[in-house]
Amino acid sequence: MKTGGNKDSRLDRNFSSFLRAKYSPIPKDDTEKVIDGIASTMALANDRNQTLRSVLDGVARMIYRLFEFKEIAIGLKSEKDGLFRYEILLGFKRESELAHRRIAYDEKDMMDTTEYPGVKLGKYSEYCTSEALEYERDDMETFNRPIIVTQVRKSHEEFLEGDYIDFYIYGYDKELIGWIEVGRTGDGKLPARSTVWYIELIASILAILIQKDRAKSKK
């Protein structure tokens, strides 16, 4: 219960200093950095002056800053034609970015485990390996370093050029409305287990933001 009186004279300064140090808003470990990043993204989404695209760009930059990946893409399902296209691309060379922007997937492409085989990691994520995919010439143009896409995997811990993880974004009635795609880790190793959990959480938050934005645009 709050009471009146001179606040400065009633508080123990040593205890006040202890509390400020213990609960400092400056993140002290990786978990707190992730929470702070998500909170900042939510604050951005709550800004009426921000567009959905600017929020998605902020999310991509947050993933780039906080996790192991050096290539981040976010795609959405178009409300006009129902096709899935890349909207945000971060960490790609110009030629690779342009090649990505020419791609349009349909629902079958997104769900096709025959042409795009992968290993399910979590509730909403899937690991696709470079050796499991049959790349055509147009596909090779999407890579920053296509010359090493066919390299041999020497260890199960390697994350090769051409490997990527998709995090699916689902809307109402489990409708697929977008995805986050990440590739190329800084050290060439598999990402931490916690990273997959964190990005799945981010994808779930994006699902809410995307649907709210689209509902608002229809009013």
NULUM-957678 format. One line per field, with one value per residue: residue number from 1; x, y, z of N, C-alpha, C in turn. Coordinates in Angstrom, 1 decimal. Atoms other than C-alpha are relative to their C-alpha. Last residue first. Layout:
seq	[NUM  ...]
nu	[X  ...]
nv	[Y  ...]
nw	[Z  ...]
cau	[X  ...]
cav	[Y  ...]
caw	[Z  ...]
cu	[X  ...]
cv	[Y  ...]
cw	[Z  ...]
% end
This chain:
seq	[219  218  217  216  215  214  213  212  211  210  209  208  207  206  205  204  203  202  201  200  199  198  197  196  195  194  193  192  191  190  189  188  187  186  185  184  183  182  181  180  179  178  177  176  175  174  173  172  171  170  169  168  167  166  165  164  163  162  161  160  159  158  157  156  155  154  153  152  151  150  149  148  147  146  145  144  143  142  141  140  139  138  137  136  135  134  133  132  131  130  129  128  127  126  125  124  123  122  121  120  119  118  117  116  115  114  113  112  111  110  109  108  107  106  105  104  103  102  101  100  99  98  97  96  95  94  93  92  91  90  89  88  87  86  85  84  83  82  81  80  79  78  77  76  75  74  73  72  71  70  69  68  67  66  65  64  63  62  61  60  59  58  57  56  55  54  53  52  51  50  49  48  47  46  45  44  43  42  41  40  39  38  37  36  35  34  33  32  31  30  29  28  27  26  25  24  23  22  21  20  19  18  17  16  15  14  13  12  11  10  9  8  7  6  5  4  3  2  1]
nu	[1.1  1.3  0.0  0.2  1.4  0.9  -0.3  0.6  1.5  0.4  -0.2  1.0  1.3  0.3  0.3  1.4  1.0  0.1  0.8  1.4  0.5  0.2  1.2  1.2  0.2  0.8  1.4  0.4  0.4  1.4  0.5  0.1  -1.1  -1.3  -0.5  -1.4  -1.1  -1.3  -1.0  -1.3  -1.1  -1.4  0.0  -1.3  -0.3  -1.3  0.3  1.2  1.1  1.4  0.8  1.3  0.9  1.3  1.1  0.8  0.9  1.1  0.6  -0.6  1.1  -0.2  0.2  1.4  0.4  -1.0  0.2  0.3  -1.1  -0.1  1.2  -0.2  -1.1  0.5  -1.2  -1.1  -1.0  0.5  -0.1  -1.4  -0.1  0.7  -0.8  -0.1  0.1  -0.5  0.8  1.3  -0.2  -0.4  -1.5  -0.2  -1.4  -0.5  -1.2  0.2  1.4  0.9  -0.7  0.7  0.1  -0.6  0.0  -0.8  -0.9  -0.7  -1.1  -0.5  0.3  -0.3  -1.4  -0.6  0.2  1.5  0.4  1.3  0.6  0.7  1.2  1.1  0.5  0.8  1.3  0.8  0.4  1.0  -0.6  -0.2  -1.2  -1.1  -1.2  -1.2  0.3  -1.0  -1.2  -0.9  -1.3  -0.3  0.0  0.6  1.5  0.7  1.0  1.5  0.9  1.4  1.0  1.3  1.0  -0.4  0.2  -1.2  -0.3  0.0  -0.8  -1.4  -0.5  -0.2  -1.3  -1.1  -0.1  -0.5  -1.4  -0.6  -0.1  -1.1  -1.3  -0.3  0.7  -0.8  -0.7  1.0  -0.1  1.0  1.3  0.0  0.1  1.4  0.8  -0.2  0.7  1.4  0.2  0.0  1.2  1.1  -0.1  0.5  1.4  0.7  -0.3  -1.3  0.0  -1.1  0.6  -0.4  1.1  0.5  -1.1  -0.3  1.1  -0.1  -1.1  0.4  1.0  -0.8  -0.7  -1.4  -0.6  0.6  -0.3  -1.4  -0.4  -1.2  -1.3  -0.6  0.3  -0.7  0.8]
nv	[-0.8  0.3  -0.5  -1.5  -0.3  0.3  -1.1  -1.2  0.1  0.0  -1.4  -0.9  0.5  -0.6  -1.4  0.0  0.3  -1.2  -1.0  0.5  -0.5  -1.4  -0.3  0.5  -0.9  -1.1  0.5  0.6  -1.0  0.0  1.1  1.1  0.9  -0.6  -0.4  -0.4  0.8  -0.4  1.0  -0.6  0.8  -0.5  -1.4  -0.5  -0.4  0.6  1.3  0.6  -0.9  0.5  -0.9  -0.3  -0.1  -0.7  0.4  -1.1  0.4  0.7  -0.9  -0.3  -0.7  -1.1  -1.3  -0.2  0.2  0.8  -0.2  1.2  0.5  1.5  0.7  1.0  1.0  1.2  0.7  -1.0  0.2  -0.5  -1.5  -0.3  0.2  -1.2  -1.3  -0.4  -1.4  0.0  -0.7  0.7  1.2  -0.3  0.2  0.5  -0.2  1.1  -0.2  -0.8  -0.1  -0.4  -0.3  -0.8  0.7  -0.6  0.9  -0.8  -0.9  0.8  0.6  1.1  1.3  -0.2  -0.1  1.4  0.8  0.2  1.3  0.0  1.2  0.5  -0.8  0.4  1.3  -0.1  -0.6  1.0  1.0  -0.5  -0.9  0.6  0.8  -0.6  0.8  -0.5  -1.4  -0.6  -0.8  -0.3  0.5  1.2  1.2  -0.3  0.1  -1.1  0.4  -0.1  0.0  0.1  -0.5  0.1  -0.2  -1.2  0.0  0.3  1.4  0.9  -0.5  -0.1  1.3  0.5  -0.5  0.6  1.3  0.0  -0.3  1.3  0.9  -0.5  0.3  1.4  0.9  1.1  -0.6  -0.2  -1.4  -0.8  0.3  -0.5  -1.5  -0.2  0.2  -1.2  -1.2  0.3  -0.2  -1.4  -0.6  0.5  -0.7  -1.3  0.1  0.2  1.3  0.5  1.4  0.4  0.3  -0.9  0.0  1.4  0.9  -0.5  0.3  1.4  0.3  -0.5  1.0  1.2  -0.2  0.4  1.1  1.2  0.1  0.1  1.3  -0.3  -0.3  -1.4  -1.0  -1.2  -1.2]
nw	[-0.6  0.7  1.4  0.0  -0.4  1.2  1.1  -0.5  0.1  1.4  0.5  -0.5  0.5  1.4  -0.2  -0.6  1.1  0.8  -0.7  0.1  1.3  0.0  -0.9  0.7  1.1  -0.5  -0.2  -1.3  -1.0  -0.3  -0.9  0.8  -0.2  0.0  -1.3  -0.2  0.6  -0.5  0.5  -0.2  -0.6  0.2  0.5  0.1  1.4  0.5  0.5  -0.5  -0.5  0.3  -0.7  0.6  -1.2  0.2  -0.9  -0.6  -1.1  0.6  0.9  1.3  0.6  1.0  -0.6  -0.3  -1.4  -0.7  -1.5  -0.8  -0.8  0.1  -0.4  -1.1  0.4  0.7  0.4  0.0  -1.0  -1.2  0.0  -0.4  -1.5  -0.6  0.2  1.4  0.4  1.3  1.0  0.2  0.8  1.4  0.3  1.4  0.5  0.9  0.7  1.2  0.5  -1.1  -1.2  -0.9  -1.3  -1.2  -1.2  -1.0  0.7  1.0  -0.6  0.7  -0.8  -1.5  -0.1  0.1  -1.2  -0.3  -0.4  -0.6  -0.3  1.2  0.2  -1.0  0.3  1.1  -0.5  -0.7  0.9  0.9  1.0  1.3  0.0  -0.7  0.2  -0.6  -0.3  -0.9  0.6  -1.1  0.2  -0.8  0.9  1.3  -0.1  0.5  1.0  -0.3  1.1  -0.5  0.9  -0.6  1.0  0.8  1.5  0.7  0.2  -1.3  -1.1  0.5  0.1  -1.3  -0.6  0.7  -0.4  -1.4  0.1  0.5  -1.2  -0.8  0.7  -0.2  0.9  0.7  1.2  1.1  0.4  -0.7  0.6  1.4  -0.1  -0.4  1.2  0.9  -0.6  0.3  1.4  0.2  -0.6  0.8  1.3  -0.3  -0.2  1.3  0.7  -0.5  0.1  1.0  1.3  1.1  1.0  0.2  0.6  1.4  0.9  0.1  0.9  1.3  0.6  0.3  1.2  -0.3  0.6  -0.6  -1.4  -0.1  0.4  0.8  -0.7  0.3  -1.0  0.1  0.0]
cau	[-12.3  -10.3  -6.9  -7.6  -8.2  -5.0  -2.9  -4.5  -3.8  -0.1  0.4  -1.1  0.9  4.0  3.8  3.7  6.7  8.6  7.8  9.1  12.2  12.8  12.3  14.7  17.3  17.0  18.3  21.4  22.1  24.0  27.6  29.1  30.4  28.3  25.3  24.1  20.3  17.0  13.5  10.5  7.1  3.8  0.0  -0.5  -4.0  -4.2  -7.9  -6.8  -3.3  -0.1  3.5  5.9  9.5  11.7  15.3  18.0  20.8  22.2  25.6  26.1  25.3  27.7  27.0  26.4  29.9  31.7  28.8  30.1  30.0  27.3  26.3  29.9  29.8  26.4  27.8  25.1  22.4  19.2  20.9  21.3  17.5  17.3  19.9  18.0  18.6  17.6  17.2  18.3  22.0  21.3  19.4  16.0  15.2  11.6  9.8  6.3  5.8  9.5  12.3  10.7  13.3  13.0  12.1  11.3  10.2  8.6  7.6  5.4  3.6  4.9  4.9  1.4  0.1  1.6  5.1  6.2  9.9  11.1  11.9  14.3  16.3  16.6  17.9  20.5  21.8  21.9  23.8  21.7  22.0  18.4  15.4  11.9  8.8  9.5  6.4  3.6  0.7  -2.9  -3.7  -4.8  -4.4  -0.7  0.8  3.8  7.6  10.3  14.0  17.1  20.6  23.4  22.0  23.5  21.0  20.5  21.4  20.1  16.9  16.4  17.1  14.4  11.9  12.5  12.0  8.7  7.7  8.6  6.5  3.5  3.6  4.7  3.1  0.5  3.3  2.2  4.2  7.3  6.6  6.1  9.4  11.1  9.6  10.9  14.4  14.3  13.2  16.0  18.6  17.3  17.9  21.3  22.5  22.7  20.0  20.1  16.8  18.6  16.6  19.5  21.3  18.2  17.2  20.6  20.6  17.2  18.3  21.4  19.2  16.7  13.5  11.6  13.7  13.6  9.9  8.9  5.5  2.3  1.5  1.3  0.0]
cav	[-2.5  -4.9  -3.4  -3.9  -7.6  -7.9  -6.1  -8.3  -11.4  -10.5  -9.5  -12.7  -15.0  -12.9  -13.9  -17.6  -17.1  -15.5  -18.4  -20.8  -18.6  -19.1  -22.8  -23.3  -21.1  -23.1  -26.2  -24.3  -23.8  -26.4  -25.4  -23.3  -20.8  -17.9  -20.0  -20.0  -20.2  -19.0  -19.1  -17.5  -18.5  -17.2  -17.6  -21.4  -21.9  -23.8  -22.8  -19.2  -18.3  -20.4  -19.2  -21.9  -21.8  -23.1  -24.1  -24.0  -26.0  -24.8  -23.8  -26.4  -26.5  -29.0  -30.9  -34.2  -34.0  -34.2  -33.1  -33.1  -29.8  -29.4  -25.9  -24.7  -23.0  -21.5  -19.0  -16.4  -18.9  -18.0  -18.3  -22.1  -22.5  -21.0  -23.5  -26.5  -27.9  -31.4  -31.3  -33.9  -32.9  -29.3  -30.3  -29.0  -28.6  -28.1  -25.9  -25.4  -27.9  -28.7  -30.2  -31.9  -33.2  -32.1  -33.2  -30.4  -32.2  -35.1  -33.2  -30.8  -28.6  -25.2  -26.3  -27.6  -24.3  -22.3  -20.8  -17.6  -17.0  -13.9  -12.2  -15.0  -14.5  -10.8  -11.4  -13.8  -11.4  -8.6  -10.6  -11.9  -11.1  -10.0  -10.7  -9.6  -10.2  -13.6  -14.8  -17.4  -17.4  -17.0  -14.6  -11.4  -12.3  -13.1  -15.6  -14.2  -14.7  -13.8  -14.3  -14.5  -15.2  -14.8  -17.2  -17.7  -15.8  -12.5  -9.9  -11.7  -12.7  -9.1  -7.9  -10.2  -9.1  -5.5  -6.1  -7.9  -4.8  -2.5  -4.6  -4.6  -0.8  1.3  4.7  3.0  1.8  -1.4  -3.5  -1.7  -2.3  -6.0  -6.0  -4.4  -7.0  -9.8  -8.3  -7.9  -11.5  -12.7  -10.6  -11.9  -15.5  -14.7  -13.2  -9.9  -7.8  -4.1  -3.4  -3.7  -5.8  -6.8  -3.5  -1.3  -3.4  -3.1  0.6  1.0  -1.2  1.0  4.1  2.9  4.7  7.0  10.2  10.0  9.3  12.3  11.4  9.8  6.1  3.4  0.0]
caw	[-41.5  -43.7  -42.8  -39.1  -39.6  -41.6  -38.9  -36.1  -38.1  -38.7  -35.0  -33.7  -36.0  -35.3  -31.6  -32.6  -34.9  -32.0  -29.8  -32.5  -32.6  -28.9  -28.9  -31.9  -30.2  -27.0  -28.8  -29.8  -33.5  -35.5  -36.3  -39.1  -36.6  -37.7  -38.7  -42.3  -42.6  -41.2  -42.7  -40.9  -42.2  -43.3  -43.2  -42.7  -41.6  -38.3  -37.8  -37.3  -38.1  -38.4  -38.8  -39.7  -38.6  -41.5  -40.8  -43.5  -44.9  -48.2  -46.8  -44.1  -40.4  -39.0  -35.8  -37.5  -38.8  -42.1  -44.3  -47.9  -49.9  -52.5  -51.5  -51.7  -55.1  -54.4  -51.8  -51.2  -52.3  -54.2  -57.6  -56.9  -57.0  -60.5  -61.7  -60.2  -56.8  -55.7  -52.0  -49.4  -49.6  -48.5  -45.4  -44.4  -40.7  -39.8  -37.2  -35.8  -33.1  -32.8  -34.9  -37.8  -40.2  -43.8  -47.4  -49.9  -53.1  -51.2  -48.0  -49.9  -47.4  -48.6  -52.3  -52.0  -50.6  -53.5  -53.5  -55.3  -56.0  -57.8  -54.5  -53.6  -56.8  -56.1  -52.6  -54.0  -56.5  -54.0  -51.4  -48.5  -44.8  -44.3  -46.5  -45.6  -47.7  -49.3  -51.1  -50.4  -52.9  -51.9  -54.8  -53.0  -49.3  -50.0  -47.7  -46.0  -45.9  -43.5  -44.3  -42.1  -43.1  -40.6  -38.0  -34.5  -32.5  -30.8  -33.5  -36.6  -34.8  -33.7  -37.2  -38.6  -36.0  -36.7  -40.4  -39.6  -37.5  -40.4  -42.8  -40.5  -40.5  -37.6  -36.7  -34.4  -32.1  -30.4  -32.9  -31.9  -28.2  -29.0  -30.8  -27.8  -25.5  -27.8  -27.7  -23.9  -23.5  -25.8  -24.0  -20.6  -21.8  -23.2  -19.9  -18.0  -19.8  -18.6  -16.9  -13.5  -11.0  -8.7  -9.1  -8.6  -5.6  -3.9  -4.5  -2.9  0.0  0.6  0.3  2.9  1.8  4.2  3.7  -0.1  -0.2  1.9  3.2  1.8  1.7  -1.0  0.0]
cu	[-0.2  -1.1  -1.3  -0.1  -0.2  -1.4  -1.0  0.2  -0.6  -1.5  -0.4  0.1  -1.1  -1.3  -0.3  -0.5  -1.4  -1.0  -0.2  -0.9  -1.4  -0.6  -0.3  -1.3  -1.3  -0.3  -0.9  -1.4  -0.3  -0.3  -1.6  -0.5  -0.1  1.1  1.4  0.3  1.4  1.1  1.4  1.0  1.3  1.0  1.4  0.0  1.4  0.3  1.3  -0.2  -1.1  -1.0  -1.5  -0.9  -1.3  -0.8  -1.2  -1.1  -0.8  -1.0  -1.1  -0.7  0.5  -1.3  0.2  -0.3  -1.5  -0.4  1.0  -0.1  -0.5  1.1  0.1  -1.2  0.3  1.1  -0.4  1.3  1.1  1.1  -0.5  0.2  1.4  0.1  -0.6  0.8  0.2  -0.1  0.7  -0.8  -1.4  0.1  0.3  1.4  0.1  1.3  0.5  1.3  -0.1  -1.4  -0.9  0.7  -0.8  -0.2  0.7  0.0  0.9  1.1  0.8  1.2  0.6  -0.1  0.4  1.5  0.7  -0.1  -1.5  -0.4  -1.5  -0.8  -0.7  -1.3  -1.1  -0.6  -1.0  -1.3  -0.9  -0.6  -1.1  0.7  0.3  1.2  1.2  1.2  1.3  -0.3  0.8  1.3  0.9  1.3  0.3  0.0  -0.6  -1.5  -0.8  -0.8  -1.4  -0.9  -1.4  -1.0  -1.4  -0.8  0.4  -0.1  1.1  0.4  0.1  1.0  1.5  0.6  0.2  1.4  1.2  0.2  0.7  1.5  0.7  0.1  1.2  1.4  0.4  -0.9  0.8  0.7  -0.9  0.0  -1.2  -1.3  -0.1  -0.3  -1.4  -0.8  0.1  -0.9  -1.5  -0.3  -0.1  -1.3  -1.1  0.1  -0.7  -1.5  -0.8  0.4  1.4  0.1  1.0  -0.7  0.3  -1.0  -0.5  1.1  0.2  -1.1  0.1  1.1  -0.4  -0.9  0.9  0.9  1.5  0.7  -0.5  0.5  1.5  0.6  1.1  1.4  0.7  -0.4  0.9]
cv	[1.3  0.9  -0.2  0.6  1.5  0.3  -0.2  1.1  1.3  0.0  0.1  1.3  1.0  -0.4  0.7  1.4  0.0  -0.1  1.3  0.9  -0.5  0.5  1.5  0.4  -0.4  0.9  1.1  -0.4  -0.7  1.0  0.1  -1.2  -1.3  -0.9  0.6  0.5  0.6  -1.0  0.5  -1.1  0.9  -0.9  0.6  1.4  0.5  0.3  -0.7  -1.3  -0.8  1.0  -0.3  0.9  0.5  0.0  0.9  -0.6  1.2  -0.6  -0.8  1.1  0.5  0.6  1.2  1.4  0.3  -0.3  -0.9  0.4  -1.2  -0.6  -1.5  -0.7  -1.0  -1.0  -1.3  -0.6  1.1  0.0  0.6  1.6  0.5  -0.1  1.2  1.3  0.2  1.4  -0.1  0.7  -0.7  -1.2  0.2  0.0  -0.6  0.3  -1.3  0.2  0.7  0.0  0.3  0.2  0.9  -0.9  0.7  -0.8  0.7  0.8  -0.9  -0.6  -1.2  -1.3  0.1  0.1  -1.3  -0.9  -0.1  -1.5  0.2  -1.3  -0.4  0.7  -0.5  -1.3  0.1  0.5  -1.0  -1.0  0.4  1.0  -0.6  -0.9  0.8  -0.9  0.8  1.5  0.5  0.7  0.5  -0.6  -1.3  -1.3  0.2  -0.2  1.2  -0.6  0.0  0.1  -0.3  0.5  -0.2  0.3  1.4  0.2  -0.3  -1.4  -1.0  0.4  0.0  -1.4  -0.5  0.5  -0.7  -1.4  0.0  0.3  -1.3  -0.9  0.5  -0.3  -1.5  -0.8  -1.1  0.5  0.2  1.4  0.8  -0.2  0.6  1.5  0.2  -0.1  1.2  1.2  -0.2  0.3  1.5  0.7  -0.3  0.8  1.4  0.0  -0.2  -1.3  -0.5  -1.6  -0.4  -0.4  1.0  0.0  -1.3  -0.9  0.4  -0.5  -1.5  -0.3  0.4  -1.1  -1.2  0.1  -0.2  -1.3  -1.4  -0.3  -0.2  -1.4  0.2  0.1  1.3  1.0  1.2]
cw	[-0.9  0.5  -0.7  -1.4  0.0  0.4  -1.1  -1.1  0.5  -0.1  -1.5  -0.6  0.5  -0.5  -1.3  0.3  0.5  -1.1  -0.7  0.8  -0.3  -1.3  -0.1  0.8  -0.8  -1.1  0.4  0.0  1.3  1.1  0.1  0.7  -0.9  0.1  0.0  1.4  0.4  -0.6  0.4  -0.4  0.2  0.6  -0.2  -0.7  0.0  -1.4  -0.6  -0.7  0.5  0.6  -0.3  0.9  -0.6  1.3  -0.3  0.9  0.4  1.0  -0.8  -0.8  -1.4  -0.5  -1.0  0.6  0.1  1.4  0.7  1.5  0.9  0.9  0.0  0.5  1.1  -0.2  -0.7  -0.5  -0.1  1.1  1.4  0.1  0.5  1.5  0.7  -0.1  -1.5  -0.6  -1.3  -1.1  -0.3  -0.9  -1.5  -0.3  -1.4  -0.5  -0.7  -0.9  -1.3  -0.5  1.2  1.3  0.9  1.2  1.2  1.3  1.0  -0.7  -0.9  0.6  -0.6  0.8  1.5  0.1  -0.1  1.2  0.1  0.2  0.6  0.3  -1.3  -0.3  0.9  -0.5  -1.2  0.5  0.6  -0.9  -0.9  -1.0  -1.4  0.0  0.6  -0.2  0.5  0.1  1.2  -0.6  1.1  -0.1  0.8  -0.9  -1.4  0.1  -0.5  -1.1  0.4  -1.2  0.7  -1.1  0.5  -1.2  -0.6  -1.5  -1.0  -0.3  1.1  1.2  -0.4  -0.1  1.4  0.6  -0.6  0.6  1.3  -0.2  -0.4  1.3  0.9  -0.5  0.4  -0.9  -0.8  -1.3  -1.3  -0.4  0.6  -0.6  -1.4  0.1  0.3  -1.3  -0.9  0.5  -0.4  -1.5  -0.3  0.4  -0.9  -1.3  0.1  0.2  -1.3  -0.6  0.5  0.0  -1.0  -1.3  -1.1  -1.1  -0.3  -0.7  -1.5  -1.0  -0.3  -1.0  -1.4  -0.6  -0.4  -1.3  0.5  -0.6  0.6  1.4  0.2  -0.4  -1.0  0.7  -0.3  1.1  0.0]
% end
